[in-house]
């Protein structure tokens, strides 16, 4: 098992324990861990569970979806920034390997 896999597994176990400590089934914690995907997202969920102590599964799932939505929005923003940077590069310097309009008469 790689260090990243160990970290993911440990964080998942912490999340499941926290879900169970609130009186919910461990399967809910497992599903949340799979849906969130990263240890950092799971740690955010654990913090929410510890400090808010939601009373219903719906509140737990709602927070999971909110965290997931924020992650997706961040990834989309980063992809957009990368595409915009590439587009600006093409506007400023042209496409690599293609001469500009000044060399059209060759």
N, C-alpha and C positions, 0 to 999 in steps of 0.2 A: 504494500500500500504506500502510495506517495505521501509526502507531507501535506499536500493540498487535500488529498482524499481523507487523511486523518483529521484535518481541521474541519472539513465538511461533516464528517461522521460525528465528531465530538460536538459540533455546534447543533447538528440535528438532534442528537441525544439530549442536549440541554433544552432545546425547544420542546421536545416531546415531554420531558419532565415538567417543564413550566406549564404546558397545556394540561397535563394530568393533575398538577397541583391545584389548578382552578376547578377541578371536578369534571373535566371533559375527557373523552376517550383519547388514548394515545394515537389512534389512527388519524385523528384530526391533525395532530402535530406532524405526523409523517406526511400527510397530504400537503400541509402548509410548507414543509421543508422542500418537498419535490417542486411545488409551484414557485416558490421564491428562488430556489436554485443556488444562491450564493451564501456563504457564511455571513457576509456583511448584512445582507437583507434579513437573514434569520436572526442575527443579533439585534437588528432594529425591531423585529417582531418580539423577541424576548423582552426587550426593554419596555415595549408597549404593554405586554402581558404583566410584567412585574409592577409597573407603576399605575396602570389604569385598572387592572384586575376586572376585565369585562365579565358581565354576568351571563351573557348568552353566546352561543356559538356564532350567531349571526354577526355580532359585533367583532368577534375574532376574525371571521372570514372577511368582513368588510375592511378591516385594517390590512389584512393580507392583500386584498385586491388594491387598496390604496398604495401600498408599498410597491406592488408589482407595476402599477400604473406609473408611478414616479420613475421607476427604473426604466421602463419602456420609453417614457418621454425623454429621459436623459440620453438614452442610446440614440433615439431619433434625432435629438438636437446635435449630438456629436457627429452623426453621419451627415447631417445637413451642413454642419460647419466644414467638414472635410470636403464635401462636394463643392461647396461654395469657394473654398480655398483653391481647389483644383480649377474651377471655372475661372476664377480671377487670374490664376497663373496662365491659363490658355489665352485670356484676353490680353494680358500684359506681354507675353512672350511668344504666343502662337503655339501651334502644335509641334511637338518635337519631330524633326526629320522632314518637315514640310516648309518649303520656302514661302515667304510672304508674297504679297502682290507686287512688290518691286522687281521680283525675278520672273514674272510671268512671261516675258518675251523670249526666254531661252528655248 
